C-alpha cells in the first residue's frame, strides 16, 4: 500500500492531468483532503472532479456532506466504496429527476463581437443534423452569417464559431450559383449558424435572401430567430409569398436561465403577431423542450398563449424538439464553467450517438406538447426535429417510412399553406 507521502504525489499528478484548477478553491482543498484520507484511485478522482464541476455549474451543493470528517487517514477499502456509492447515488438522482430552478442563474458576460466579411465557398448544404437514423425534414441551410450575440447554454454555435460575426462576402452571387431543379420543392433555412433576424439587414443580407426567394418560387425560405428585430420585414411592401418567419419559443424559466440575452416569449409572440398581420406566414419551434420542475404547467401556458394569439391559418408549421448534444459542445460548456442546469439530465445516446434524454422522458415531453395544441391538430403541420421513428409513433401515432417521403410531405403541406396568403 502507498504511503501518505507517496499518495500525495499521485494526487498532485492527477490534479494536473484532470485540470483540478477548474474547480472552486474550496472544492479543490476539500478534494485533496478527502483524497488523502480515502486514497481515491485515478478513475475515482476523475469521477469526483467531473461531479464537482457539474454540481458547481448546476448551482447545487457539492457532496461533502456525504463524507466523514475529523479523521486524517483511513486506508479502508470498504469505507471508500461506501463513500463513492453515496456520491454516485446523489449525483445520478440529481440527473434523473427534473431540475429545479430557484430564481435566475447568473448571466455570463455579454459577448463583444467583431463584424467581418469573409469569403465562404461552402455557405450552403444539407442541415448538419440530417441523418438516415432519424426522421428528417430535408432542410438545406444557408450560412449567410456565422456567429451569434445571444448566449444560449445548449447552443452549438458557441462551440464552432469565435466572437467574430462573419458575414458571407458576395452573398448575392453565391445565391445565384445555387443550382436547383425547377420541378422540386426545397426547404432552405438561415438559422443554423446564426440568428436570422438579430442583425437586421446588415450588409444587405435579408434583402439578398428575400430576392433569392423571389427568384425561386419553388423554395420555402425560413428565417429562424429568437430576436424581435422585425423592422426589415415590417417595411417591405412586396415580400415573396414563399418566406416563413419562425420563432424559437420557450418558457420564461428556460429563457431567463439558459437563453441569455434573448427576449421573452411574450415579446416574440407580439413580433410574430405584427408580421402575421401583414400576411406573412409564421412558425414556431418549441426546441428545446426542457424537463424541469414545473415544466408541464409552464409549457401548457405558453402553448395556450400561442393558440389564443393566432389563427391556425397564420401558422405554417410547428415543431417540437429537445436537448441533443454532441460531445464537443458538452466539453465546451464544462470548459466555460458557466452557471447552467442544462446538463443536469440523464444523458443517453440516440441513434446517431448524440446525447439526449432517455426515451421515456422525451415521450412524456412530446406527448404533452402535442396535446396542448389539440385544437390545431387537423389545421397545422406538426413534426419532431432529430427524433427516430419510435418517438414519432409515441407522439403522433405514425411515422414516415423514410426521409424522402417526409421531406416531400413537409414541403407540400407548408407550400400549400403559403399559397393561402
C-alpha positions in Angstrom: 0.0 0.0 0.0 1.2 3.5 -0.8 2.4 5.7 2.0 0.6 9.0 2.6 3.5 11.0 1.1 3.6 8.8 -2.0 -0.1 9.2 -2.4 0.2 13.0 -2.2 2.5 12.9 -5.2 0.0 10.7 -7.1 -2.8 13.2 -6.3 -0.7 16.1 -7.5 -0.1 14.3 -10.8 -3.8 13.6 -11.2 -4.8 17.1 -10.3 -2.6 18.4 -13.2 -3.8 15.8 -15.6 -7.5 16.4 -14.9 -7.1 20.1 -14.5 -8.5 20.4 -11.0 -7.8 24.2 -11.3 -11.2 24.4 -12.9 -12.8 23.8 -9.6 -13.5 26.5 -7.0 -10.7 26.8 -4.5 -12.8 25.4 -1.6 -13.6 22.3 -3.5 -10.0 21.8 -4.6 -8.9 21.9 -1.0 -11.5 19.5 0.3 -11.0 17.1 -2.6 -7.3 16.9 -1.7 -8.1 16.5 2.0 -10.5 13.6 1.4 -8.4 12.0 -1.3 -5.5 11.7 1.2 -8.0 10.2 3.6 -9.6 7.6 1.3 -6.8 7.1 -1.2 -9.1 7.5 -4.2 -7.8 5.9 -7.4 -7.2 7.9 -10.7 -10.6 6.8 -12.0 -12.3 7.8 -8.8 -10.6 11.2 -8.7 -11.7 11.8 -12.3 -15.3 10.9 -11.5 -15.2 13.1 -8.4 -13.7 16.0 -10.3 -16.4 15.8 -13.0 -19.1 15.6 -10.3 -17.8 18.7 -8.5 -17.5 20.6 -11.8 -21.0 19.7 -12.8 -22.5 20.4 -9.4 -20.9 23.8 -9.4 -22.4 24.6 -12.9 -25.8 23.3 -11.8 -25.7 25.6 -8.8 -26.4 22.8 -6.4 -24.5 21.9 -3.2 -21.4 19.7 -3.6 -21.3 16.2 -2.0 -19.1 17.0 1.0 -22.0 16.3 3.5 -21.8 12.7 2.4 -18.2 12.2 3.6 -16.9 11.5 7.1 -14.9 14.2 8.8 -12.3 14.7 11.5 -10.2 11.7 10.5 -6.9 12.2 8.8 -6.3 8.7 7.3 -8.4 5.6 7.0 -7.0 3.2 4.5 -10.2 1.1 4.5 -11.5 0.0 1.0 -15.0 -0.6 2.4 -15.2 2.9 3.7 -14.1 4.2 0.3 -16.6 2.1 -1.6 -19.4 3.3 0.6 -18.4 6.9 0.1 -18.2 6.6 -3.7 -21.5 4.8 -3.9 -23.2 7.5 -1.8 -21.8 10.2 -4.1 -22.9 8.3 -7.2 -26.4 8.0 -5.9 -26.5 11.7 -5.0 -25.2 12.7 -8.4 -27.3 10.3 -10.5 -30.5 11.2 -8.7 -29.9 14.9 -9.4 -29.5 14.0 -13.1 -32.5 11.7 -13.3 -35.0 14.0 -11.5 -36.4 17.2 -13.0 -34.0 20.0 -12.5 -35.2 22.8 -10.2 -34.7 26.5 -11.0 -34.7 28.6 -7.8 -34.6 32.1 -9.2 -32.4 33.3 -12.0 -28.9 31.9 -12.5 -26.1 34.4 -13.0 -25.7 35.5 -16.6 -22.5 35.1 -18.5 -20.8 38.4 -19.6 -22.2 40.0 -22.7 -20.2 39.0 -25.8 -18.1 41.6 -27.5 -18.4 40.8 -31.2 -16.4 41.9 -34.2 -18.2 42.2 -37.5 -16.2 41.0 -40.5 -16.9 40.0 -44.1 -15.3 36.7 -45.2 -15.5 34.7 -48.4 -17.4 31.5 -47.8 -17.0 29.0 -50.6 -19.3 26.5 -49.0 -22.1 28.5 -47.4 -25.0 26.2 -48.1 -25.8 22.5 -47.9 -27.8 19.9 -46.0 -28.6 20.6 -42.4 -25.7 19.1 -40.4 -28.2 17.2 -38.2 -29.6 15.3 -41.2 -29.4 11.6 -40.6 -30.9 8.4 -42.1 -31.3 7.2 -38.5 -33.9 9.9 -37.6 -36.9 11.3 -39.3 -35.5 14.4 -41.0 -37.3 17.1 -43.0 -34.6 17.6 -45.6 -33.7 21.1 -44.7 -30.9 22.9 -46.6 -29.1 25.6 -44.6 -27.7 28.9 -45.9 -24.9 30.1 -43.6 -25.2 33.8 -44.6 -23.9 34.7 -41.2 -21.8 32.8 -38.7 -21.8 33.6 -35.1 -24.5 34.9 -32.7 -24.6 37.6 -29.9 -27.0 35.5 -27.9 -25.6 33.1 -25.4 -28.0 30.1 -25.2 -26.3 27.5 -22.9 -27.2 24.5 -25.1 -26.3 26.0 -28.5 -23.5 24.6 -30.7 -22.8 28.0 -32.3 -20.6 28.9 -29.3 -18.5 25.8 -29.8 -17.9 26.2 -33.5 -17.6 29.9 -34.0 -15.5 32.6 -32.4 -16.5 36.0 -31.2 -16.2 37.2 -34.8 -19.5 37.6 -36.6 -18.8 36.6 -40.2 -21.0 37.8 -43.0 -20.6 35.9 -46.2 -19.0 38.2 -48.8 -20.7 38.3 -52.2 -23.7 36.5 -50.9 -25.9 37.6 -53.8 -23.5 36.0 -56.3 -23.3 32.8 -54.2 -27.0 32.5 -54.1 -27.2 32.9 -57.9 -24.9 30.0 -58.2 -27.1 27.5 -56.3 -28.3 25.0 -58.8 -31.9 24.0 -58.2 -34.4 21.8 -60.1 -37.4 23.7 -61.3 -39.5 20.5 -60.7 -38.7 20.0 -57.0 -39.7 21.9 -53.8 -36.9 22.8 -51.4 -36.8 23.9 -47.8 -34.0 26.4 -47.0 -33.2 27.9 -43.6 -30.9 30.6 -42.4 -30.8 30.0 -38.7 -28.3 27.2 -38.3 -25.1 29.2 -37.9 -26.6 32.4 -36.5 -29.9 34.1 -35.6 -31.7 35.0 -38.8 -33.0 38.4 -37.7 -30.9 39.8 -34.9 -28.6 41.8 -37.2 -31.4 43.1 -39.3 -30.4 43.9 -42.9 -26.8 44.5 -42.1 -24.7 44.1 -45.3 -28.0 43.7 -47.2 -28.2 40.1 -46.0 -32.0 40.0 -45.7 -32.5 41.9 -49.0 -30.4 39.4 -50.9 -32.1 36.4 -49.2 -35.6 37.6 -50.0 -34.5 38.3 -53.6 -33.3 34.6 -53.7 -36.8 33.5 -52.6 -38.5 35.8 -55.2 -36.4 34.3 -58.0 -37.1 30.7 -56.9 -40.9 30.3 -56.2 -40.3 26.5 -55.6 -38.3 27.1 -52.4 -39.6 27.7 -48.9 -37.2 30.1 -47.2 -37.3 30.1 -43.4 -35.9 32.8 -41.3 -35.5 31.2 -37.8 -35.0 33.6 -34.9 -35.1 34.3 -31.2 -34.9 38.0 -32.0 -37.7 40.6 -32.2 -35.8 42.7 -34.8 -38.6 42.6 -37.5 -38.1 46.1 -38.9 -36.9 44.9 -42.3 -40.0 42.8 -42.9 -42.4 45.4 -41.5 -41.1 47.9 -44.0 -41.3 45.7 -47.1 -44.4 46.1 -49.3 -44.0 43.2 -51.8 -42.4 40.3 -50.0 -42.3 37.0 -51.8 -45.1 34.7 -50.5 -42.7 31.7 -50.1 -40.9 33.0 -46.9 -41.6 32.0 -43.4 -40.5 33.7 -40.2 -40.2 31.2 -37.4 -39.5 31.8 -33.7 -37.9 29.5 -31.2 -40.1 29.7 -28.1 -39.5 28.6 -24.6 -40.9 29.2 -21.1 -39.7 32.2 -19.1 -37.9 29.9 -16.8 -35.7 28.5 -19.5 -35.3 31.8 -21.4 -34.2 33.6 -18.2 -31.8 30.9 -17.1 -30.5 29.3 -20.3 -31.2 31.6 -23.2 -29.2 34.6 -22.2 -29.8 38.0 -23.8 -32.9 36.7 -25.8 -36.3 38.3 -25.5 -39.1 36.5 -23.5 -41.8 34.6 -25.4 -44.3 37.4 -24.9 -42.2 39.8 -26.9 -41.6 37.2 -29.6 -45.3 36.4 -29.9 -46.0 40.1 -30.2 -43.5 40.5 -33.0 -44.9 37.4 -34.7 -48.4 38.9 -34.5 -47.2 42.1 -36.2 -45.8 40.1 -39.2 -48.8 37.8 -39.3 -51.0 40.9 -39.6 -49.1 41.7 -42.8 -50.0 38.3 -44.2 -46.6 36.8 -43.7 -46.8 33.1 -42.6 -45.1 32.4 -39.3 -44.0 29.3 -37.5 -42.8 28.2 -34.1 -40.1 25.8 -32.9 -40.5 24.6 -29.3 -36.9 23.4 -29.2 -35.5 22.5 -26.8 -38.4 21.4 -24.6 -36.6 21.0 -21.2 -37.5 18.6 -18.4 -37.6 20.6 -15.1 -39.8 21.0 -12.1 -42.9 22.9 -13.2 -42.4 22.2 -16.9 -45.9 20.9 -17.6 -47.8 23.9 -16.3 -45.4 26.4 -17.8 -45.3 24.9 -21.3 -49.1 24.4 -21.3 -49.5 28.1 -20.5 -47.1 29.1 -23.3 -48.8 26.8 -25.9 -52.2 28.2 -24.9 -51.0 31.7 -25.3 -49.9 30.8 -28.9 -53.3 29.2 -29.7 -55.1 32.3 -28.3 -52.9 34.7 -30.2 -53.1 33.3 -33.7 -55.4 31.6 -36.1 -54.2 28.3 -37.5 -54.3 29.8 -41.0 -51.4 32.1 -40.0 -49.2 29.2 -38.9 -47.1 27.5 -41.5 -45.9 24.7 -39.1 -44.9 23.9 -35.5 -42.0 21.6 -34.5 -41.0 20.1 -31.2 -37.5 19.1 -30.2 -35.4 18.7 -27.1 -31.8 19.0 -26.0 -29.4 16.9 -28.0 -25.7 17.3 -27.5 -22.6 16.3 -29.4 -19.6 15.7 -27.1 -17.6 18.9 -28.2 -20.5 21.1 -27.1 -20.5 19.4 -23.7 -16.8 19.8 -23.4 -17.0 23.5 -24.3 -19.8 24.0 -21.7 -17.7 22.5 -19.0 -14.7 24.5 -20.1 -16.6 27.7 -19.7 -17.8 26.8 -16.2 -21.0 28.9 -16.6 -23.8 28.5 -14.2 -26.3 26.4 -16.1 -28.5 23.4 -15.3 -28.9 22.4 -19.0 -26.6 19.4 -18.5 -28.3 18.3 -15.3 -30.0 15.5 -17.0 -29.5 11.8 -17.7 -27.6 11.7 -20.9 -28.2 8.7 -23.2 -27.1 8.1 -26.8 -29.6 8.5 -29.6 -29.3 6.6 -32.9 -26.5 8.9 -34.1 -24.6 8.6 -30.8 -25.5 12.1 -29.8 -26.5 12.6 -26.2 -30.1 13.3 -25.2 -32.9 12.4 -22.7 -34.0 8.8 -22.2 -36.9 7.8 -24.4 -39.4 7.8 -21.6 -38.7 11.5 -20.8 -38.9 12.5 -24.4 -42.2 10.7 -24.8 -43.6 12.4 -21.8 -42.5 15.9 -23.0 -43.6 15.5 -26.6 -47.0 13.8 -25.8 -47.8 16.7 -23.5 -46.7 19.4 -26.0 -48.8 17.9 -28.8 -51.8 17.6 -26.6 -51.6 21.3 -25.7 -52.3 22.1 -29.4 -55.3 19.7 -29.7 -57.5 22.4 -31.3 -54.9 22.7 -34.2 -54.2 19.1 -34.9 -56.0 19.0 -38.2 -55.2 22.5 -39.2 -51.4 23.0 -38.7 -48.5 20.8 -39.7 -46.7 19.4 -36.7 -43.4 17.5 -36.6 -40.4 16.4 -34.5 -36.9 17.5 -35.0 -34.0 15.0 -34.9 -36.1 12.1 -33.5 -36.3 8.5 -34.6 -39.4 6.6 -35.7 -40.3 5.2 -32.3 -40.6 8.7 -30.8 -42.7 9.8 -33.7 -45.1 6.9 -33.2 -45.3 7.6 -29.5 -46.2 11.3 -30.2 -48.3 11.2 -33.3 -49.2 7.5 -33.6 -47.5 7.3 -37.0 -44.2 7.9 -38.7 -42.9 8.4 -42.2 -41.3 5.4 -44.0 -38.2 7.3 -45.0 -36.8 10.8 -45.0 -37.6 11.4 -48.7 -41.3 10.9 -48.1 -41.2 13.2 -45.1 -39.3 15.9 -47.0 -41.9 15.8 -49.8 -44.8 15.8 -47.3 -43.3 18.7 -45.3 -42.7 20.9 -48.4 -46.1 20.1 -50.0 -48.0 20.9 -46.7 -46.1 24.1 -46.0 -46.2 25.4 -49.6 -50.0 24.8 -49.7 -50.3 26.9 -46.5 -48.1 29.7 -48.0 -50.3 29.9 -51.1 -53.2 30.8 -48.8 -51.6 34.2 -48.1 
